[in-house]
Amino acid sequence: MDHIVTVQDAVTAFADFMEPTDAELDAIELEMPAILADVDLLDAQIITLDRASTELDVRRIRRARRRLLTACRELANRTGDGMLPEVGA
């Protein structure tokens, strides 16, 4: 009889003891403005995928990119380690 180990791994991968620690949750909370700004930028870019970009779309993307860069700068200044989250293109 062959044992399927991957099934056991998939079942235990989401066990209750695998919850994020308080430090990890604090790190996520600290990065949340940058995460939300990145989502806004992606939303603005997704809008333009199926049609030609208008001037409003270009401005929306530019503003979203500036908000993301500002959020990343503020995060880098708060953490002081110089590590920036990845910025969407």
N, CA, C and O atoms as CSV, one atom per row, in Angstrom:
chain,resi,resn,atom,element,x,y,z
A,1,MET,N,N,0.846,-1.178,0.000
A,1,MET,CA,C,0.000,0.000,0.000
A,1,MET,C,C,0.888,1.236,0.000
A,1,MET,O,O,1.805,1.344,0.814
A,2,ASP,N,N,0.624,2.159,-0.901
A,2,ASP,CA,C,1.378,3.397,-0.977
A,2,ASP,C,C,0.722,4.462,-0.109
A,2,ASP,O,O,-0.496,4.640,-0.116
A,3,HIS,N,N,1.572,5.165,0.641
A,3,HIS,CA,C,1.069,6.252,1.466
A,3,HIS,C,C,1.200,7.568,0.710
A,3,HIS,O,O,2.229,7.834,0.090
A,4,ILE,N,N,0.191,8.361,0.762
A,4,ILE,CA,C,0.207,9.656,0.098
A,4,ILE,C,C,0.566,10.701,1.137
A,4,ILE,O,O,-0.266,11.110,1.946
A,5,VAL,N,N,1.807,11.119,1.099
A,5,VAL,CA,C,2.305,12.054,2.097
A,5,VAL,C,C,1.800,13.473,1.824
A,5,VAL,O,O,1.568,14.237,2.761
A,6,THR,N,N,1.630,13.825,0.562
A,6,THR,CA,C,1.216,15.189,0.246
A,6,THR,C,C,-0.169,15.515,0.788
A,6,THR,O,O,-0.451,16.670,1.107
A,7,VAL,N,N,-1.028,14.520,0.895
A,7,VAL,CA,C,-2.351,14.768,1.457
A,7,VAL,C,C,-2.218,15.145,2.927
A,7,VAL,O,O,-2.886,16.067,3.395
A,8,GLN,N,N,-1.364,14.445,3.651
A,8,GLN,CA,C,-1.156,14.765,5.059
A,8,GLN,C,C,-0.577,16.166,5.206
A,8,GLN,O,O,-0.995,16.910,6.093
A,9,ASP,N,N,0.386,16.545,4.347
A,9,ASP,CA,C,0.962,17.882,4.402
A,9,ASP,C,C,-0.101,18.940,4.129
A,9,ASP,O,O,-0.120,19.982,4.785
A,10,ALA,N,N,-0.971,18.686,3.182
A,10,ALA,CA,C,-2.004,19.666,2.860
A,10,ALA,C,C,-2.994,19.827,4.011
A,10,ALA,O,O,-3.510,20.922,4.236
A,11,VAL,N,N,-3.258,18.763,4.727
A,11,VAL,CA,C,-4.201,18.830,5.834
A,11,VAL,C,C,-3.590,19.581,7.012
A,11,VAL,O,O,-4.264,20.396,7.644
A,12,THR,N,N,-2.325,19.315,7.311
A,12,THR,CA,C,-1.706,19.939,8.476
A,12,THR,C,C,-1.153,21.326,8.182
A,12,THR,O,O,-0.786,22.044,9.111
A,13,ALA,N,N,-1.084,21.718,6.923
A,13,ALA,CA,C,-0.528,23.030,6.584
A,13,ALA,C,C,-1.384,24.160,7.130
A,13,ALA,O,O,-0.869,25.252,7.369
A,14,PHE,N,N,-2.654,23.935,7.329
A,14,PHE,CA,C,-3.548,24.987,7.793
A,14,PHE,C,C,-4.091,24.680,9.185
A,14,PHE,O,O,-5.223,25.039,9.510
A,15,ALA,N,N,-3.298,24.031,9.983
A,15,ALA,CA,C,-3.714,23.701,11.339
A,15,ALA,C,C,-3.773,24.968,12.190
A,15,ALA,O,O,-3.205,25.999,11.830
A,16,ASP,N,N,-4.463,24.876,13.315
A,16,ASP,CA,C,-4.658,26.029,14.185
A,16,ASP,C,C,-3.350,26.599,14.716
A,16,ASP,O,O,-3.249,27.807,14.927
A,17,PHE,N,N,-2.354,25.758,14.933
A,17,PHE,CA,C,-1.092,26.245,15.477
A,17,PHE,C,C,-0.263,27.008,14.448
A,17,PHE,O,O,0.812,27.504,14.783
A,18,MET,N,N,-0.722,27.113,13.230
A,18,MET,CA,C,0.009,27.801,12.167
A,18,MET,C,C,-0.443,29.254,12.011
A,18,MET,O,O,-0.137,29.886,11.000
A,19,GLU,N,N,-1.153,29.781,12.977
A,19,GLU,CA,C,-1.626,31.167,12.918
A,19,GLU,C,C,-0.442,32.131,12.976
A,19,GLU,O,O,0.597,31.801,13.548
A,20,PRO,N,N,-0.591,33.324,12.386
A,20,PRO,CA,C,0.501,34.305,12.463
A,20,PRO,C,C,0.729,34.770,13.892
A,20,PRO,O,O,-0.198,34.857,14.698
A,21,THR,N,N,1.979,35.063,14.178
A,21,THR,CA,C,2.318,35.543,15.518
A,21,THR,C,C,1.914,37.003,15.649
A,21,THR,O,O,1.566,37.655,14.665
A,22,ASP,N,N,1.964,37.504,16.866
A,22,ASP,CA,C,1.650,38.914,17.101
A,22,ASP,C,C,2.637,39.816,16.375
A,22,ASP,O,O,2.253,40.871,15.871
A,23,ALA,N,N,3.896,39.418,16.316
A,23,ALA,CA,C,4.909,40.216,15.613
A,23,ALA,C,C,4.611,40.274,14.119
A,23,ALA,O,O,4.772,41.322,13.494
A,24,GLU,N,N,4.177,39.149,13.543
A,24,GLU,CA,C,3.832,39.133,12.129
A,24,GLU,C,C,2.603,39.997,11.850
A,24,GLU,O,O,2.559,40.709,10.847
A,25,LEU,N,N,1.627,39.939,12.719
A,25,LEU,CA,C,0.437,40.780,12.552
A,25,LEU,C,C,0.786,42.257,12.688
A,25,LEU,O,O,0.237,43.091,11.967
A,26,ASP,N,N,1.695,42.590,13.607
A,26,ASP,CA,C,2.140,43.975,13.751
A,26,ASP,C,C,2.869,44.448,12.497
A,26,ASP,O,O,2.704,45.594,12.078
A,27,ALA,N,N,3.675,43.571,11.895
A,27,ALA,CA,C,4.389,43.924,10.669
A,27,ALA,C,C,3.412,44.163,9.520
A,27,ALA,O,O,3.601,45.080,8.721
A,28,ILE,N,N,2.382,43.347,9.442
A,28,ILE,CA,C,1.367,43.531,8.402
A,28,ILE,C,C,0.640,44.846,8.615
A,28,ILE,O,O,0.388,45.585,7.663
A,29,GLU,N,N,0.307,45.136,9.855
A,29,GLU,CA,C,-0.373,46.395,10.171
A,29,GLU,C,C,0.496,47.591,9.809
A,29,GLU,O,O,-0.008,48.604,9.323
A,30,LEU,N,N,1.787,47.479,10.041
A,30,LEU,CA,C,2.716,48.554,9.707
A,30,LEU,C,C,2.791,48.769,8.193
A,30,LEU,O,O,2.910,49.903,7.729
A,31,GLU,N,N,2.721,47.689,7.436
A,31,GLU,CA,C,2.826,47.765,5.982
A,31,GLU,C,C,1.488,47.997,5.288
A,31,GLU,O,O,1.455,48.148,4.067
A,32,MET,N,N,0.393,48.028,6.027
A,32,MET,CA,C,-0.931,48.124,5.419
A,32,MET,C,C,-1.127,49.340,4.512
A,32,MET,O,O,-1.742,49.182,3.457
A,33,PRO,N,N,-0.647,50.549,4.849
A,33,PRO,CA,C,-0.812,51.663,3.904
A,33,PRO,C,C,-0.140,51.400,2.551
A,33,PRO,O,O,-0.680,51.763,1.506
A,34,ALA,N,N,1.035,50.769,2.575
A,34,ALA,CA,C,1.712,50.444,1.318
A,34,ALA,C,C,0.970,49.349,0.559
A,34,ALA,O,O,0.896,49.382,-0.669
A,35,ILE,N,N,0.427,48.389,1.283
A,35,ILE,CA,C,-0.335,47.314,0.643
A,35,ILE,C,C,-1.578,47.880,-0.032
A,35,ILE,O,O,-1.873,47.539,-1.177
A,36,LEU,N,N,-2.305,48.738,0.667
A,36,LEU,CA,C,-3.520,49.326,0.092
A,36,LEU,C,C,-3.205,50.244,-1.084
A,36,LEU,O,O,-3.958,50.288,-2.057
A,37,ALA,N,N,-2.098,50.976,-0.999
A,37,ALA,CA,C,-1.699,51.832,-2.117
A,37,ALA,C,C,-1.332,50.990,-3.326
A,37,ALA,O,O,-1.619,51.379,-4.458
A,38,ASP,N,N,-0.701,49.842,-3.106
A,38,ASP,CA,C,-0.360,48.947,-4.206
A,38,ASP,C,C,-1.624,48.376,-4.842
A,38,ASP,O,O,-1.694,48.237,-6.063
A,39,VAL,N,N,-2.610,48.048,-4.032
A,39,VAL,CA,C,-3.887,47.551,-4.558
A,39,VAL,C,C,-4.567,48.630,-5.395
A,39,VAL,O,O,-5.120,48.331,-6.453
A,40,ASP,N,N,-4.535,49.881,-4.937
A,40,ASP,CA,C,-5.123,50.981,-5.709
A,40,ASP,C,C,-4.430,51.132,-7.059
A,40,ASP,O,O,-5.089,51.355,-8.075
A,41,LEU,N,N,-3.107,51.011,-7.072
A,41,LEU,CA,C,-2.369,51.104,-8.334
A,41,LEU,C,C,-2.752,49.961,-9.264
A,41,LEU,O,O,-2.969,50.175,-10.457
A,42,LEU,N,N,-2.835,48.756,-8.729
A,42,LEU,CA,C,-3.233,47.621,-9.558
A,42,LEU,C,C,-4.647,47.793,-10.100
A,42,LEU,O,O,-4.912,47.457,-11.255
A,43,ASP,N,N,-5.550,48.308,-9.286
A,43,ASP,CA,C,-6.922,48.565,-9.750
A,43,ASP,C,C,-6.928,49.567,-10.901
A,43,ASP,O,O,-7.639,49.386,-11.889
A,44,ALA,N,N,-6.132,50.618,-10.765
A,44,ALA,CA,C,-6.073,51.631,-11.825
A,44,ALA,C,C,-5.480,51.040,-13.107
A,44,ALA,O,O,-5.911,51.394,-14.205
A,45,GLN,N,N,-4.512,50.158,-12.980
A,45,GLN,CA,C,-3.913,49.540,-14.163
A,45,GLN,C,C,-4.849,48.520,-14.788
A,45,GLN,O,O,-4.905,48.401,-16.012
A,46,ILE,N,N,-5.578,47.789,-13.973
A,46,ILE,CA,C,-6.509,46.778,-14.496
A,46,ILE,C,C,-7.622,47.433,-15.297
A,46,ILE,O,O,-8.075,46.877,-16.297
A,47,ILE,N,N,-8.065,48.605,-14.868
A,47,ILE,CA,C,-9.137,49.305,-15.578
A,47,ILE,C,C,-8.749,49.551,-17.034
A,47,ILE,O,O,-9.606,49.512,-17.917
A,48,THR,N,N,-7.473,49.801,-17.288
A,48,THR,CA,C,-7.035,50.162,-18.637
A,48,THR,C,C,-6.654,48.960,-19.489
A,48,THR,O,O,-6.230,49.138,-20.631
A,49,LEU,N,N,-6.790,47.743,-18.974
A,49,LEU,CA,C,-6.362,46.568,-19.742
A,49,LEU,C,C,-7.215,46.314,-20.979
A,49,LEU,O,O,-6.684,45.908,-22.013
A,50,ASP,N,N,-8.498,46.537,-20.900
A,50,ASP,CA,C,-9.378,46.152,-22.010
A,50,ASP,C,C,-9.838,47.329,-22.869
A,50,ASP,O,O,-10.723,47.172,-23.709
A,51,ARG,N,N,-9.251,48.492,-22.666
A,51,ARG,CA,C,-9.629,49.640,-23.491
A,51,ARG,C,C,-8.461,50.611,-23.567
A,51,ARG,O,O,-7.486,50.494,-22.825
A,52,ALA,N,N,-8.575,51.547,-24.458
A,52,ALA,CA,C,-7.531,52.558,-24.592
A,52,ALA,C,C,-7.560,53.485,-23.376
A,52,ALA,O,O,-8.625,53.818,-22.859
A,53,SER,N,N,-6.382,53.888,-22.937
A,53,SER,CA,C,-6.283,54.763,-21.766
A,53,SER,C,C,-6.739,56.175,-22.112
A,53,SER,O,O,-6.359,56.731,-23.142
A,54,THR,N,N,-7.543,56.733,-21.251
A,54,THR,CA,C,-7.947,58.126,-21.397
A,54,THR,C,C,-7.033,58.985,-20.522
A,54,THR,O,O,-6.226,58.459,-19.756
A,55,GLU,N,N,-7.160,60.284,-20.640
A,55,GLU,CA,C,-6.373,61.183,-19.802
A,55,GLU,C,C,-6.701,60.959,-18.323
A,55,GLU,O,O,-5.815,61.032,-17.472
A,56,LEU,N,N,-7.953,60.690,-18.022
A,56,LEU,CA,C,-8.354,60.404,-16.645
A,56,LEU,C,C,-7.668,59.144,-16.121
A,56,LEU,O,O,-7.223,59.107,-14.974
A,57,ASP,N,N,-7.582,58.112,-16.963
A,57,ASP,CA,C,-6.901,56.883,-16.559
A,57,ASP,C,C,-5.421,57.130,-16.287
A,57,ASP,O,O,-4.870,56.606,-15.318
A,58,VAL,N,N,-4.788,57.913,-17.125
A,58,VAL,CA,C,-3.373,58.224,-16.945
A,58,VAL,C,C,-3.162,58.967,-15.631
A,58,VAL,O,O,-2.225,58.672,-14.889
A,59,ARG,N,N,-4.031,59.930,-15.348
A,59,ARG,CA,C,-3.916,60.668,-14.087
A,59,ARG,C,C,-4.173,59.777,-12.887
A,59,ARG,O,O,-3.503,59.903,-11.862
A,60,ARG,N,N,-5.146,58.869,-13.007
A,60,ARG,CA,C,-5.465,57.949,-11.913
A,60,ARG,C,C,-4.269,57.042,-11.614
A,60,ARG,O,O,-3.942,56.817,-10.449
A,61,ILE,N,N,-3.623,56.527,-12.642
A,61,ILE,CA,C,-2.447,55.677,-12.457
A,61,ILE,C,C,-1.302,56.486,-11.857
A,61,ILE,O,O,-0.613,56.014,-10.953
A,62,ARG,N,N,-1.100,57.690,-12.354
A,62,ARG,CA,C,-0.019,58.530,-11.836
A,62,ARG,C,C,-0.229,58.858,-10.357
A,62,ARG,O,O,0.716,58.801,-9.570
A,63,ARG,N,N,-1.465,59.201,-9.977
A,63,ARG,CA,C,-1.757,59.490,-8.563
A,63,ARG,C,C,-1.572,58.252,-7.693
A,63,ARG,O,O,-1.030,58.334,-6.591
A,64,ALA,N,N,-2.026,57.102,-8.196
A,64,ALA,CA,C,-1.883,55.859,-7.434
A,64,ALA,C,C,-0.405,55.501,-7.262
A,64,ALA,O,O,0.003,55.042,-6.195
A,65,ARG,N,N,0.388,55.707,-8.299
A,65,ARG,CA,C,1.824,55.435,-8.204
A,65,ARG,C,C,2.486,56.361,-7.179
A,65,ARG,O,O,3.336,55.928,-6.401
A,66,ARG,N,N,2.090,57.641,-7.184
A,66,ARG,CA,C,2.655,58.580,-6.200
A,66,ARG,C,C,2.261,58.195,-4.781
A,66,ARG,O,O,3.081,58.276,-3.867
A,67,ARG,N,N,0.998,57.773,-4.585
A,67,ARG,CA,C,0.573,57.345,-3.252
A,67,ARG,C,C,1.356,56.128,-2.792
A,67,ARG,O,O,1.715,56.024,-1.619
A,68,LEU,N,N,1.624,55.201,-3.717
A,68,LEU,CA,C,2.394,54.017,-3.369
A,68,LEU,C,C,3.824,54.390,-2.996
A,68,LEU,O,O,4.359,53.899,-2.003
A,69,LEU,N,N,4.432,55.246,-3.782
A,69,LEU,CA,C,5.804,55.664,-3.469
A,69,LEU,C,C,5.869,56.410,-2.139
A,69,LEU,O,O,6.817,56.236,-1.373
A,70,THR,N,N,4.874,57.230,-1.868
A,70,THR,CA,C,4.822,57.942,-0.586
A,70,THR,C,C,4.670,56.963,0.572
A,70,THR,O,O,5.344,57.098,1.594
A,71,ALA,N,N,3.790,55.980,0.419
A,71,ALA,CA,C,3.590,54.989,1.478
A,71,ALA,C,C,4.865,54.171,1.705
A,71,ALA,O,O,5.213,53.867,2.846
A,72,CYS,N,N,5.559,53.816,0.625
A,72,CYS,CA,C,6.813,53.066,0.765
A,72,CYS,C,C,7.888,53.914,1.426
A,72,CYS,O,O,8.659,53.416,2.246
A,73,ARG,N,N,7.939,55.188,1.073
A,73,ARG,CA,C,8.921,56.078,1.696
A,73,ARG,C,C,8.658,56.211,3.191
A,73,ARG,O,O,9.583,56.133,4.000
A,74,GLU,N,N,7.391,56.412,3.555
A,74,GLU,CA,C,7.045,56.530,4.969
A,74,GLU,C,C,7.335,55.244,5.726
A,74,GLU,O,O,7.783,55.283,6.872
A,75,LEU,N,N,7.082,54.103,5.090
A,75,LEU,CA,C,7.383,52.825,5.724
A,75,LEU,C,C,8.885,52.672,5.931
A,75,LEU,O,O,9.324,52.216,6.987
A,76,ALA,N,N,9.663,53.046,4.942
A,76,ALA,CA,C,11.120,52.946,5.072
A,76,ALA,C,C,11.634,53.885,6.155
A,76,ALA,O,O,12.554,53.533,6.894
A,77,ASN,N,N,11.058,55.062,6.257
A,77,ASN,CA,C,11.483,56.000,7.292
A,77,ASN,C,C,11.101,55.515,8.689
A,77,ASN,O,O,11.831,55.758,9.649
A,78,ARG,N,N,9.963,54.832,8.807
A,78,ARG,CA,C,9.545,54.320,10.112
A,78,ARG,C,C,10.378,53.131,10.548
A,78,ARG,O,O,10.777,53.036,11.709
A,79,THR,N,N,10.643,52.217,9.611
A,79,THR,CA,C,11.374,51.006,9.983
A,79,THR,C,C,12.859,51.285,10.125
A,79,THR,O,O,13.527,50.671,10.957
A,80,GLY,N,N,13.385,52.204,9.325
A,80,GLY,CA,C,14.776,52.598,9.452
A,80,GLY,C,C,15.775,51.588,8.935
A,80,GLY,O,O,16.978,51.815,9.057
A,81,ASP,N,N,15.328,50.478,8.361
A,81,ASP,CA,C,16.289,49.494,7.878
A,81,ASP,C,C,16.544,49.611,6.380
A,81,ASP,O,O,17.379,48.890,5.833
A,82,GLY,N,N,15.837,50.505,5.725
A,82,GLY,CA,C,16.066,50.727,4.304
A,82,GLY,C,C,15.415,49.705,3.397
A,82,GLY,O,O,15.565,49.794,2.178
A,83,MET,N,N,14.703,48.745,3.940
A,83,MET,CA,C,14.045,47.728,3.122
A,83,MET,C,C,12.695,48.256,2.672
A,83,MET,O,O,11.864,48.644,3.494
A,84,LEU,N,N,12.481,48.270,1.373
A,84,LEU,CA,C,11.211,48.729,0.821
A,84,LEU,C,C,10.409,47.550,0.330
A,84,LEU,O,O,10.983,46.587,-0.179
A,85,PRO,N,N,9.093,47.596,0.468
A,85,PRO,CA,C,8.293,46.558,-0.170
A,85,PRO,C,C,8.380,46.714,-1.676
A,85,PRO,O,O,8.682,47.798,-2.177
A,86,GLU,N,N,8.120,45.648,-2.392
A,86,GLU,CA,C,8.223,45.692,-3.847
A,86,GLU,C,C,7.157,46.623,-4.400
A,86,GLU,O,O,5.983,46.510,-4.048
A,87,VAL,N,N,7.563,47.537,-5.263
A,87,VAL,CA,C,6.658,48.523,-5.838
A,87,VAL,C,C,6.198,48.008,-7.194
A,87,VAL,O,O,7.015,47.603,-8.021
A,88,GLY,N,N,4.869,48.025,-7.423
A,88,GLY,CA,C,4.327,47.595,-8.700
A,88,GLY,C,C,4.758,48.538,-9.815
A,88,GLY,O,O,4.894,49.743,-9.605
A,89,ALA,N,N,4.970,47.977,-11.000
A,89,ALA,CA,C,5.473,48.770,-12.135
A,89,ALA,C,C,4.370,49.540,-12.799
A,89,ALA,O,O,4.615,50.257,-13.769
